[in-house]
């Protein structure tokens, strides 16, 4: 079973956006995150080469991000996306993410189906509330929250 929560994010315009951060680089501690953003943009995802790619807003489109929990359960077959938000110099920004997560007492770990070809588990089993407490109990720091469950 899963739960979900909706967050409304408001980022006021900043005349000098180079002096502020909207949200530091991080990955979500969810199974998936579905995001509705306004037409102002500001969301960036990290590319495999380490560069940042701006996610151009498309009117009415939803963004679906893979979260850390799906990366753990798939034993790295699916990777959570590292992302950040940059302030806009001329317009306020609004985004509405919906986080789909396991129930707090759920035990997460690699699914046997993710290791059918004989792969070894890359993550140990952990209680989701412990993982979530670790994830939210520290500053955003890229994808380092995954280390909590890594073998």
C-alpha positions in Angstrom: 0.0 0.0 0.0 1.0 3.6 -0.6 0.2 7.0 0.6 0.5 10.3 -1.1 0.8 13.9 -0.1 0.4 17.1 -2.0 2.7 20.1 -1.5 2.2 23.6 -2.8 5.5 25.4 -3.4 5.7 29.2 -3.9 9.0 30.7 -4.9 8.8 34.6 -4.9 10.7 36.3 -7.7 14.2 37.5 -6.8 15.6 40.5 -8.7 19.1 38.9 -8.3 18.5 35.1 -8.6 22.2 34.4 -8.5 22.1 35.3 -4.8 19.4 32.8 -3.8 18.5 29.1 -4.2 15.0 27.9 -4.8 15.8 24.3 -3.6 19.2 22.7 -3.3 20.0 19.6 -5.4 18.3 16.5 -4.1 16.3 13.4 -5.1 12.9 12.6 -3.7 12.4 10.0 -1.0 9.3 8.7 -2.7 8.3 5.9 -5.2 7.3 8.6 -7.7 6.7 12.3 -7.7 4.2 13.9 -10.1 4.7 17.6 -10.5 2.5 20.3 -12.0 4.5 23.5 -12.5 3.5 26.9 -13.8 4.8 28.3 -17.1 7.7 30.1 -15.4 10.2 27.2 -15.3 13.0 26.9 -12.8 13.2 23.2 -12.4 16.5 21.6 -13.5 17.5 17.9 -13.6 21.1 16.6 -13.4 22.3 14.9 -16.6 24.6 11.9 -16.6 27.5 14.1 -17.5 26.9 16.2 -14.3 25.4 19.2 -16.2 22.0 20.7 -15.4 19.2 20.6 -17.9 16.3 23.1 -17.6 12.9 21.4 -17.7 10.9 23.6 -20.1 7.4 23.9 -18.8 4.7 22.7 -21.2 1.2 24.0 -20.5 -0.9 21.3 -18.9 1.9 18.7 -18.8 2.8 16.8 -15.7 6.4 15.8 -14.8 6.9 12.3 -13.3 10.1 11.8 -11.4 11.3 8.4 -10.1 12.1 8.6 -6.4 14.7 6.9 -4.2 12.3 4.2 -3.1 11.7 3.0 -6.7 15.5 3.0 -7.2 15.9 0.8 -4.1 13.1 -1.5 -5.0 14.3 -1.9 -8.6 17.9 -2.5 -7.4 19.1 0.4 -9.5 17.3 -0.6 -12.7 15.4 2.7 -12.4 17.3 5.7 -11.1 15.9 8.5 -9.0 16.4 11.9 -10.6 18.5 14.5 -8.9 16.9 17.9 -9.4 17.0 21.5 -8.1 14.9 24.7 -8.4 16.4 28.0 -9.4 14.7 31.3 -8.5 13.3 33.5 -11.3 14.4 37.1 -11.6 11.2 38.5 -12.8 8.2 36.2 -11.9 6.9 34.3 -8.9 6.9 30.5 -9.4 4.4 27.9 -8.3 4.7 24.1 -8.4 2.5 21.4 -7.0 4.2 18.1 -6.4 2.4 14.9 -5.4 4.6 12.4 -3.6 3.6 8.8 -3.7 5.3 6.9 -0.9 5.1 3.6 0.9 3.2 3.5 4.2 5.5 4.5 7.2 5.8 0.9 8.5 6.5 -0.7 5.1 9.8 -2.5 4.6 11.5 -1.5 1.4 14.4 -3.2 -0.3 15.2 -4.7 -3.7 12.3 -6.8 -5.1 13.1 -10.4 -6.1 11.8 -9.6 -9.6 14.6 -7.0 -9.9 17.2 -9.7 -9.4 15.8 -12.5 -11.5 19.0 -12.7 -13.6 21.1 -13.4 -10.5 22.1 -9.8 -9.6 23.1 -9.2 -6.0 21.1 -6.8 -3.9 22.6 -3.3 -3.8 20.4 -2.2 -0.9 19.4 -3.7 2.5 15.8 -3.8 3.7 14.8 -0.8 5.7 11.6 0.5 7.3 10.3 3.3 5.2 9.8 5.7 8.2 13.5 5.2 9.1 14.5 6.0 5.5 12.2 9.0 5.4 13.4 10.3 8.8 17.0 10.1 7.5 16.1 11.8 4.2 14.2 14.7 5.7 16.4 15.0 8.8 19.3 16.5 6.9 19.9 19.2 4.3 19.4 18.4 0.7 22.6 16.8 -0.5 22.2 15.4 -4.0 21.4 11.6 -3.9 23.3 10.9 -0.7 20.1 9.7 1.1 20.4 6.5 -0.8 23.5 5.6 1.2 21.3 5.0 4.2 20.0 1.8 2.5 23.0 0.9 0.4 24.8 -2.3 1.3 
